[in-house]
């Protein structure tokens, strides 16, 4: 798996080409989410990054996340199928596919526009300060995992 740079316009273009292959009827190759739920799930990462959604893990939980989860999330190794999902990312209700798709497009564009300067040293509620590269890996690896889940 090649991790592309989230802040590069070429990555945005490639992401949107893949997104156009996804429909509300697309079926996952594994897992329980439908396509609209998957897009809502991806949007949670952006909502957390931009403060539209908050997560306030207690000291012990944050320590465990930093010690055991951070390396998985911001490391270059791909996620395995059916990996555990953090409670903030669980989407069990029905979602509107077009609404979630539009929100995802806006999130990807906003992230590219903000670029590395905005994200360098930005605090993550779960992992503390991250480099721009770690933010990029986190965003791209997550979307690639779920786009692959849906065959796009």
VEXTOR-246335 format. One record per residue (C-alpha): residue in three letters; x, y negated, z; chain. Coordinates in steps of 0.2 Angstrom, whole numbers, plus 5000, padded with zeros to 4 digits. Each point is the difference from the previous one (the first is absolute). Layout:
REM VEXTOR-246335
{r 'ALA' {X Y Z} 'A'}
...
REM end
This chain:
REM VEXTOR-246335
{r 'UNK' {5000 5000 5000} 'A'}
{r 'UNK' {5007 4983 4995} 'A'}
{r 'UNK' {4995 4986 5012} 'A'}
{r 'UNK' {4996 4985 4990} 'A'}
{r 'UNK' {5002 4982 5007} 'A'}
{r 'UNK' {4983 4994 5006} 'A'}
{r 'UNK' {5006 4982 4997} 'A'}
{r 'UNK' {5004 5003 4981} 'A'}
{r 'UNK' {4987 4995 4987} 'A'}
{r 'UNK' {5004 5015 4990} 'A'}
{r 'UNK' {4995 5011 5015} 'A'}
{r 'UNK' {4984 4990 5001} 'A'}
{r 'UNK' {4997 5003 4982} 'A'}
{r 'UNK' {5003 5019 5002} 'A'}
{r 'UNK' {4989 5001 5015} 'A'}
{r 'UNK' {4986 4992 4991} 'A'}
{r 'UNK' {5002 5012 4985} 'A'}
{r 'UNK' {4998 5014 5012} 'A'}
{r 'UNK' {4986 4992 5009} 'A'}
{r 'UNK' {4990 4999 4984} 'A'}
{r 'UNK' {5000 5019 4998} 'A'}
{r 'UNK' {4991 5001 5017} 'A'}
{r 'UNK' {4981 5000 5000} 'A'}
{r 'UNK' {4987 5002 5013} 'A'}
{r 'UNK' {4998 5018 4994} 'A'}
{r 'UNK' {5018 5004 5001} 'A'}
{r 'UNK' {5003 5016 5012} 'A'}
{r 'UNK' {5014 5002 5011} 'A'}
{r 'UNK' {5012 5015 4998} 'A'}
{r 'UNK' {5001 5001 5019} 'A'}
{r 'UNK' {4992 4992 5015} 'A'}
{r 'UNK' {4983 4994 5004} 'A'}
{r 'UNK' {4998 4982 4994} 'A'}
{r 'UNK' {4991 4995 4985} 'A'}
{r 'UNK' {5008 4986 4988} 'A'}
{r 'UNK' {4991 4986 5008} 'A'}
{r 'UNK' {5006 5005 5018} 'A'}
{r 'UNK' {5017 5003 4993} 'A'}
{r 'UNK' {5001 4982 4994} 'A'}
{r 'UNK' {4993 4994 5016} 'A'}
{r 'UNK' {5013 5010 5009} 'A'}
{r 'UNK' {5014 4992 4990} 'A'}
{r 'UNK' {4993 4983 5004} 'A'}
{r 'UNK' {5002 5003 5018} 'A'}
{r 'UNK' {5019 4998 4998} 'A'}
{r 'UNK' {4998 4983 4992} 'A'}
{r 'UNK' {4987 4995 5013} 'A'}
{r 'UNK' {5012 5004 5014} 'A'}
{r 'UNK' {5015 4991 4992} 'A'}
{r 'UNK' {4990 4984 4997} 'A'}
{r 'UNK' {4991 5000 5017} 'A'}
{r 'UNK' {4983 5003 4993} 'A'}
{r 'UNK' {4999 5015 5011} 'A'}
{r 'UNK' {5009 5002 5016} 'A'}
{r 'UNK' {5008 5015 5009} 'A'}
{r 'UNK' {5006 4998 5017} 'A'}
{r 'UNK' {5008 5017 5005} 'A'}
{r 'UNK' {5005 5000 5019} 'A'}
{r 'UNK' {5019 5001 5004} 'A'}
{r 'UNK' {5001 5019 5001} 'A'}
{r 'UNK' {4991 5002 4983} 'A'}
{r 'UNK' {5011 4987 4992} 'A'}
{r 'UNK' {5015 5008 5006} 'A'}
{r 'UNK' {4995 5017 4994} 'A'}
{r 'UNK' {4995 4992 4983} 'A'}
{r 'UNK' {5017 4992 4999} 'A'}
{r 'UNK' {5010 5015 5005} 'A'}
{r 'UNK' {4990 5014 4990} 'A'}
{r 'UNK' {4989 4992 4987} 'A'}
{r 'UNK' {5010 4985 4993} 'A'}
{r 'UNK' {5013 5010 4991} 'A'}
{r 'UNK' {4986 5010 4991} 'A'}
{r 'UNK' {4991 4984 4995} 'A'}
{r 'UNK' {5014 4990 4994} 'A'}
{r 'UNK' {5012 5014 4995} 'A'}
{r 'UNK' {5002 5005 4982} 'A'}
{r 'UNK' {4994 5018 5002} 'A'}
{r 'UNK' {4982 5002 4993} 'A'}
{r 'UNK' {4986 5004 5011} 'A'}
{r 'UNK' {4994 5018 5001} 'A'}
{r 'UNK' {4982 5004 4994} 'A'}
{r 'UNK' {4987 4999 5015} 'A'}
{r 'UNK' {5012 4990 5011} 'A'}
{r 'UNK' {4992 4994 5016} 'A'}
{r 'UNK' {4992 4983 4998} 'A'}
{r 'UNK' {5001 4986 5013} 'A'}
{r 'UNK' {4984 4995 5009} 'A'}
{r 'UNK' {5000 4983 4992} 'A'}
{r 'UNK' {5000 5008 4982} 'A'}
{r 'UNK' {4986 5012 5002} 'A'}
{r 'UNK' {4986 4997 4988} 'A'}
{r 'UNK' {4985 5011 5003} 'A'}
{r 'UNK' {4985 4988 4994} 'A'}
{r 'UNK' {4995 4998 4982} 'A'}
{r 'UNK' {5008 4985 4991} 'A'}
{r 'UNK' {4996 4991 4984} 'A'}
{r 'UNK' {5013 5005 4987} 'A'}
{r 'UNK' {5000 4984 4990} 'A'}
{r 'UNK' {5002 4989 5016} 'A'}
{r 'UNK' {5014 5010 5007} 'A'}
{r 'UNK' {5009 5000 4983} 'A'}
{r 'UNK' {4998 4981 4998} 'A'}
{r 'UNK' {5007 4998 5018} 'A'}
{r 'UNK' {5015 5012 4996} 'A'}
{r 'UNK' {5004 4990 4984} 'A'}
{r 'UNK' {5000 4984 5010} 'A'}
{r 'UNK' {5011 5008 5014} 'A'}
{r 'UNK' {5013 5006 4987} 'A'}
{r 'UNK' {5000 4983 4991} 'A'}
{r 'UNK' {5002 4991 5017} 'A'}
{r 'UNK' {5014 5011 5006} 'A'}
{r 'UNK' {5010 4998 4983} 'A'}
{r 'UNK' {4997 4981 5001} 'A'}
{r 'UNK' {5006 4999 5018} 'A'}
{r 'UNK' {5016 5009 4996} 'A'}
{r 'UNK' {5015 5006 5010} 'A'}
{r 'UNK' {5002 4983 5009} 'A'}
{r 'UNK' {4983 5001 5008} 'A'}
{r 'UNK' {5002 5018 5006} 'A'}
{r 'UNK' {5018 5000 5005} 'A'}
{r 'UNK' {5000 5002 5019} 'A'}
{r 'UNK' {4981 5000 5001} 'A'}
{r 'UNK' {4993 5008 5015} 'A'}
{r 'UNK' {4990 5016 4999} 'A'}
{r 'UNK' {4988 5004 5014} 'A'}
{r 'UNK' {5005 5018 5000} 'A'}
{r 'UNK' {5019 4999 4996} 'A'}
{r 'UNK' {5007 4983 5005} 'A'}
{r 'UNK' {5009 4989 4988} 'A'}
{r 'UNK' {5003 5008 4982} 'A'}
{r 'UNK' {5011 4995 4986} 'A'}
{r 'UNK' {4992 4996 4983} 'A'}
{r 'UNK' {5006 5016 4993} 'A'}
{r 'UNK' {4991 5010 5014} 'A'}
{r 'UNK' {4984 4990 4997} 'A'}
{r 'UNK' {5002 5004 4981} 'A'}
{r 'UNK' {5003 5019 5004} 'A'}
{r 'UNK' {4985 5000 5012} 'A'}
{r 'UNK' {4988 4993 4987} 'A'}
{r 'UNK' {5006 5009 4984} 'A'}
{r 'UNK' {5003 5017 5008} 'A'}
{r 'UNK' {4982 4999 5007} 'A'}
{r 'UNK' {4992 4995 4984} 'A'}
{r 'UNK' {5010 5013 4990} 'A'}
{r 'UNK' {4995 5014 5012} 'A'}
{r 'UNK' {4982 4996 4998} 'A'}
{r 'UNK' {5000 4996 4982} 'A'}
{r 'UNK' {5009 5017 4998} 'A'}
{r 'UNK' {4986 5008 5011} 'A'}
{r 'UNK' {4987 4994 4987} 'A'}
{r 'UNK' {5011 5005 4985} 'A'}
{r 'UNK' {5004 4982 4994} 'A'}
REM end
